[in-house]
Amino acid sequence: MKPLDILVVFDMAAPPPDDHDYTEYFKHPDWFTESAVVETLRLNGHKVRTMGVFNCVKPLVAEIEARPPDIVFNLVELFLNKAHLDKNIPALLELLNIPYTGCGPLGMALCNNKAMTKKILSYHRIKVPEFQVFRPGRRVWLPKKLTFPMIVKPLREEASTGISQGSYVATQDQFHERIRFIHDKFRMPALAERYIEGRELYVGILGHRRLRAFPVREMVFRNVPEDQPRIATYKAKWDKAYREKWGIDSVFANDLPNGTSRKIVHVCKRAYRALNIDSYARFDCRLAPNGDLYVLEGNANPELAMADEFAEAAERGGLAYNDLLHQIIRLGLTRG
């Protein structure tokens, strides 16, 4: 790939520095993704600029209009501290007629809304857990189609935000209490879905017209008692001490029954197209003991840190981190 002028854009929790020098930020573990992307692109000869976005898009628009890049590498996950507003960054870049990496606004919007995701996948005959949405200020009832146990979580959060052991509900009292908690804490609808006993699997997909799937990953719960739910809570994903205590680890699912891996990949590719994703994504799935596969949700523009699920799966699948980033850039440049 010839050297490009690349503007790497990411979200900030506070106003960015005036000089947009993020050297000190990139030394912190919370910035591993941004630092890895920027460093890798620079090592490959690209001219890389960086810009943090905090609650206002005017500086981003001004930068693009003053010095239009060849492409924007989009790493924005939040805007106004809301995960579901991230779709507006690619929408803005389309209005500015600037190529960008990652999923387009439609695919992101569909993945942001877990209920809409399930409705679309159900239409395409892809198994999802039975579910119901409960909106703040409206009556909460127990639908006949839902049976205990269930998982209750925020409708539009990501990265397991709002999911804890308390999300697993087995009684009506727990059910009503958790829905009230979601309404009060997150100020958004609550999604209740049937808990699927089974293995927690992750599948990375890359591409647009032709799709490439990476080896299936699995979250294992070695020290969790057999009578306790095994769910990918926020702590299970991000709290190192918690993961060590309960023996939670992310590994490659190498012991799947014959033909199961191929079946999982086929289903996830269908889900990718159904949700209008056009760059890269990760699907969270549950494999039930009887072999049924349930897609829990799709994650457009998943984490790109070197040590995270997507990049590790890509490397096992023969795509080194450097090549992965270049493939993502190529997809952005050829979009549409």
C-alpha positions as CSV (number, residue, x, y, z in Angstrom):
1,M,0.0,0.0,0.0
2,K,1.3,3.4,-0.9
3,P,1.8,5.9,1.9
4,L,-1.4,7.7,2.9
5,D,-2.3,10.8,4.8
6,I,-4.4,9.3,7.6
7,L,-6.4,11.1,10.3
8,V,-6.9,8.8,13.3
9,V,-10.0,9.9,15.2
10,F,-11.0,8.7,18.7
11,D,-13.3,9.8,21.5
12,M,-12.1,11.7,24.6
13,A,-13.5,11.9,28.2
14,A,-12.3,15.5,28.5
15,P,-11.3,18.3,26.1
16,P,-8.3,17.3,24.0
17,P,-5.0,19.1,24.2
18,D,-4.8,22.2,22.0
19,D,-1.8,20.8,20.2
20,H,-3.4,17.4,19.7
21,D,-0.2,15.7,21.1
22,Y,-1.4,12.5,22.7
23,T,2.1,11.0,23.5
24,E,1.4,10.9,27.3
25,Y,-2.1,9.6,26.8
26,F,-0.8,6.7,24.7
27,K,1.4,5.5,27.5
28,H,-1.7,4.6,29.6
29,P,-3.3,1.1,29.3
30,D,-6.7,2.6,28.4
31,W,-5.1,3.9,25.2
32,F,-3.6,0.7,24.0
33,T,-5.8,0.5,20.9
34,E,-5.2,4.1,19.7
35,S,-1.4,3.9,20.4
36,A,-1.1,0.5,18.6
37,V,-3.0,1.8,15.5
38,V,-1.1,5.0,15.3
39,E,2.3,3.4,15.9
40,T,1.7,0.6,13.4
41,L,0.5,2.9,10.6
42,R,3.5,5.2,11.2
43,L,6.0,2.3,11.1
44,N,4.5,1.5,7.6
45,G,5.3,4.9,6.2
46,H,2.0,6.6,6.5
47,K,1.6,10.2,7.5
48,V,-0.6,9.9,10.6
49,R,-2.4,12.8,12.3
50,T,-4.4,12.3,15.5
51,M,-7.5,14.0,16.8
52,G,-9.6,13.5,19.9
53,V,-13.3,14.2,19.8
54,F,-15.1,15.5,22.9
55,N,-18.8,16.5,22.8
56,C,-18.3,18.6,19.6
57,V,-17.7,17.8,16.0
58,K,-16.7,21.3,14.9
59,P,-13.0,20.9,15.4
60,L,-13.1,17.6,13.4
61,V,-15.0,19.3,10.6
62,A,-12.5,22.2,10.6
63,E,-9.5,19.9,10.5
64,I,-10.9,17.9,7.6
65,E,-11.9,21.0,5.6
66,A,-8.4,22.6,6.2
67,R,-6.4,19.5,5.4
68,P,-8.5,16.7,3.8
69,P,-6.9,13.3,4.6
70,D,-6.9,10.4,2.3
71,I,-8.9,8.5,4.9
72,V,-10.1,8.8,8.5
73,F,-9.3,5.9,10.7
74,N,-12.4,5.9,12.9
75,L,-11.9,4.7,16.5
76,V,-14.7,6.7,18.1
77,E,-16.8,4.6,20.4
78,L,-18.7,7.3,22.4
79,F,-20.1,10.8,21.8
80,L,-21.7,12.8,24.6
81,N,-20.7,9.7,26.7
82,K,-23.4,7.7,24.8
83,A,-22.4,4.5,22.9
84,H,-25.3,4.6,20.5
85,L,-24.2,8.1,19.2
86,D,-21.0,6.7,17.7
87,K,-22.9,6.0,14.4
88,N,-23.1,9.7,13.7
89,I,-19.3,10.0,13.2
90,P,-19.3,7.9,10.0
91,A,-22.5,9.6,9.0
92,L,-20.8,13.0,9.3
93,L,-17.8,11.7,7.3
94,E,-20.1,10.6,4.5
95,L,-21.6,14.1,4.4
96,L,-18.1,15.5,4.1
97,N,-17.3,13.0,1.3
98,I,-14.3,11.6,3.2
99,P,-13.4,7.9,3.1
100,Y,-13.3,6.3,6.6
101,T,-12.6,2.9,8.1
102,G,-15.1,0.7,9.9
103,C,-18.8,0.1,9.5
104,G,-21.2,2.6,8.0
105,P,-23.9,4.4,10.0
106,L,-26.7,2.0,9.1
107,G,-24.9,-1.1,10.2
108,M,-23.8,0.6,13.4
109,A,-27.3,1.8,14.1
110,L,-28.7,-1.7,13.8
111,C,-26.0,-3.2,16.0
112,N,-26.4,-0.4,18.6
113,N,-30.0,-1.4,19.2
114,K,-30.0,-5.0,20.5
115,A,-33.7,-5.5,20.0
116,M,-33.6,-4.3,16.4
117,T,-30.6,-6.7,15.8
118,K,-32.7,-9.6,17.1
119,K,-35.7,-8.7,15.0
120,I,-33.7,-8.6,11.9
121,L,-31.9,-11.8,12.6
122,S,-35.1,-13.5,13.5
123,Y,-36.5,-12.4,10.1
124,H,-33.6,-14.1,8.4
125,R,-34.2,-17.3,10.4
126,I,-31.1,-16.9,12.6
127,K,-31.7,-18.1,16.1
128,V,-31.8,-15.5,18.9
129,P,-33.0,-15.8,22.5
130,E,-36.7,-14.8,23.0
131,F,-36.8,-11.3,24.3
132,Q,-38.9,-8.3,25.3
133,V,-38.1,-4.5,25.6
134,F,-39.4,-2.6,28.6
135,R,-39.3,1.2,28.3
136,P,-39.1,3.6,31.2
137,G,-42.4,5.0,32.4
138,R,-44.4,2.1,31.0
139,R,-45.9,-1.0,32.7
140,V,-43.6,-3.9,33.2
141,W,-45.1,-7.3,32.9
142,L,-43.9,-10.9,32.4
143,P,-44.6,-12.0,28.8
144,K,-45.7,-15.6,28.3
145,K,-43.0,-16.1,25.7
146,L,-40.3,-15.5,28.3
147,T,-39.2,-18.1,30.8
148,F,-36.8,-17.9,33.7
149,P,-33.9,-17.6,33.9
150,M,-33.3,-14.5,31.9
151,I,-30.7,-11.8,31.3
152,V,-31.7,-8.2,31.8
153,K,-29.5,-5.5,30.3
154,P,-29.5,-2.0,28.8
155,L,-30.8,-1.8,25.3
156,R,-28.1,0.4,23.8
157,E,-24.9,-0.1,25.8
158,E,-21.8,-1.8,24.6
159,A,-18.7,-3.6,26.0
160,S,-21.0,-5.4,28.5
161,T,-21.7,-2.1,30.3
162,G,-24.6,-2.6,32.6
163,I,-24.2,-6.4,32.7
164,S,-23.3,-8.0,36.0
165,Q,-24.2,-11.1,38.0
166,G,-27.3,-9.2,39.0
167,S,-28.4,-9.2,35.3
168,Y,-29.2,-12.9,35.7
169,V,-32.7,-13.1,37.1
170,A,-34.6,-16.2,38.1
171,T,-37.7,-14.9,39.9
172,Q,-40.3,-12.2,39.2
173,D,-39.0,-10.0,42.0
174,Q,-35.5,-10.1,40.5
175,F,-36.9,-9.5,37.1
176,H,-38.8,-6.3,38.2
177,E,-35.9,-5.1,40.3
178,R,-33.4,-5.4,37.5
179,I,-35.6,-3.6,35.0
180,R,-36.1,-0.7,37.5
181,F,-32.3,-0.6,38.0
182,I,-31.6,-0.3,34.2
183,H,-34.3,2.4,33.9
184,D,-32.9,4.4,36.8
185,K,-29.2,3.9,36.2
186,F,-29.0,4.1,32.4
187,R,-32.1,6.2,31.5
188,M,-32.9,3.8,28.7
189,P,-35.1,0.8,27.9
190,A,-34.2,-2.6,29.4
191,L,-33.9,-5.7,27.3
192,A,-34.9,-9.0,28.9
193,E,-33.9,-12.2,27.0
194,R,-33.9,-15.9,27.8
195,Y,-30.7,-17.1,29.3
196,I,-29.0,-19.6,27.0
197,E,-27.1,-22.2,28.9
198,G,-24.0,-23.1,26.9
199,R,-20.6,-21.9,25.6
200,E,-19.8,-18.2,25.1
201,L,-18.3,-17.8,21.6
202,Y,-17.0,-14.9,19.5
203,V,-16.6,-14.8,15.8
204,G,-14.7,-12.0,13.9
205,I,-15.7,-11.2,10.3
206,L,-13.8,-8.9,7.9
207,G,-14.9,-7.7,4.4
208,H,-17.7,-6.3,2.3
209,R,-18.5,-8.3,-0.9
210,R,-16.3,-11.2,0.1
211,L,-16.2,-12.1,3.7
212,R,-13.3,-13.5,5.7
213,A,-14.1,-15.2,9.1
214,F,-11.4,-15.8,11.7
215,P,-11.1,-18.7,14.1
216,V,-13.7,-19.0,16.8
217,R,-12.8,-17.6,20.2
218,E,-14.4,-18.7,23.5
219,M,-14.7,-17.2,27.0
220,V,-14.1,-20.0,29.5
221,F,-15.1,-19.9,33.2
222,R,-12.9,-22.4,34.9
223,N,-13.6,-21.6,38.6
224,V,-17.3,-20.7,38.4
225,P,-19.4,-23.3,40.2
226,E,-21.6,-25.5,38.0
227,D,-24.8,-24.1,39.5
228,Q,-23.8,-20.5,38.8
229,P,-24.5,-18.6,35.5
230,R,-21.6,-18.2,33.2
231,I,-22.1,-14.8,31.6
232,A,-19.8,-12.2,30.0
233,T,-20.3,-9.4,32.6
234,Y,-18.4,-6.2,32.5
235,K,-16.0,-7.5,35.2
236,A,-15.6,-10.8,33.3
237,K,-14.3,-8.8,30.3
238,W,-12.4,-5.9,31.9
239,D,-11.5,-6.6,35.5
240,K,-8.1,-8.5,35.7
241,A,-8.4,-9.5,39.4
242,Y,-12.0,-10.7,38.9
243,R,-10.9,-12.8,35.9
244,E,-8.1,-14.4,37.8
245,K,-10.3,-15.2,40.8
246,W,-12.9,-17.0,38.7
247,G,-10.6,-18.5,36.1
248,I,-12.1,-16.5,33.3
249,D,-10.0,-16.5,30.1
250,S,-10.4,-15.9,26.4
251,V,-9.1,-18.8,24.3
252,F,-9.5,-20.4,20.9
253,A,-12.4,-22.9,20.7
254,N,-10.4,-25.8,19.4
255,D,-12.6,-28.6,20.7
256,L,-15.8,-27.9,18.9
257,P,-17.7,-30.9,17.5
258,N,-17.0,-31.8,13.9
259,G,-18.7,-29.4,11.5
260,T,-19.7,-27.0,14.3
261,S,-17.1,-24.4,13.6
262,R,-18.1,-24.2,9.9
263,K,-21.8,-23.9,10.9
264,I,-21.0,-21.1,13.3
265,V,-19.0,-19.2,10.7
266,H,-21.8,-19.6,8.1
267,V,-24.4,-18.3,10.6
268,C,-22.3,-15.3,11.5
269,K,-21.6,-14.4,7.9
270,R,-25.4,-14.4,7.3
271,A,-25.9,-12.2,10.3
272,Y,-23.1,-9.8,9.1
273,R,-24.9,-9.3,5.8
274,A,-28.4,-9.1,7.4
275,L,-27.2,-6.2,9.6
276,N,-25.7,-4.3,6.7
277,I,-22.1,-4.4,8.2
278,D,-19.5,-3.4,5.6
279,S,-16.1,-3.5,7.1
280,Y,-15.4,-5.6,10.2
281,A,-17.4,-6.9,13.2
282,R,-17.5,-9.5,16.0
283,F,-20.5,-11.6,16.9
284,D,-21.2,-12.8,20.4
285,C,-22.9,-16.2,20.3
286,R,-24.1,-19.0,22.6
287,L,-23.7,-22.7,21.7
288,A,-26.3,-24.7,23.6
289,P,-25.6,-28.3,24.7
290,N,-28.0,-29.6,22.0
291,G,-25.9,-27.9,19.3
292,D,-28.2,-24.9,18.7
293,L,-26.4,-21.7,18.0
294,Y,-27.9,-18.4,19.2
295,V,-26.5,-15.0,18.1
296,L,-26.7,-12.7,21.1
297,E,-25.5,-9.5,19.3
298,G,-23.3,-8.0,16.7
299,N,-20.5,-5.6,17.4
300,A,-19.7,-3.3,14.5
301,N,-16.2,-1.8,14.8
302,P,-15.1,-4.0,17.7
303,E,-11.9,-3.3,19.8
304,L,-8.8,-3.3,17.7
305,A,-6.1,-3.6,20.4
306,M,-3.4,-6.1,19.6
307,A,-4.3,-8.3,22.6
308,D,-8.1,-8.2,22.1
309,E,-10.4,-10.9,20.6
310,F,-10.6,-9.5,17.0
311,A,-6.9,-9.0,16.4
312,E,-5.8,-12.2,18.0
313,A,-8.3,-14.2,16.0
314,A,-7.2,-12.4,12.8
315,E,-3.6,-13.3,13.6
316,R,-4.5,-17.0,14.2
317,G,-6.3,-16.8,10.9
318,G,-3.2,-15.7,9.0
319,L,-3.6,-11.9,9.1
320,A,-0.9,-10.1,11.1
321,Y,-1.9,-6.9,12.9
322,N,-0.2,-4.7,10.3
323,D,-2.0,-6.5,7.5
324,L,-5.3,-6.3,9.4
325,L,-5.1,-2.6,9.6
326,H,-4.3,-2.3,5.9
327,Q,-7.2,-4.5,5.0
328,I,-9.5,-2.3,7.0
329,I,-8.1,0.8,5.3
330,R,-8.6,-0.8,1.8
331,L,-12.2,-1.6,2.7
332,G,-12.7,2.1,3.7
333,L,-11.1,3.4,0.5
334,T,-13.2,1.1,-1.7
335,R,-16.5,1.6,0.1
336,G,-19.5,2.0,-2.3
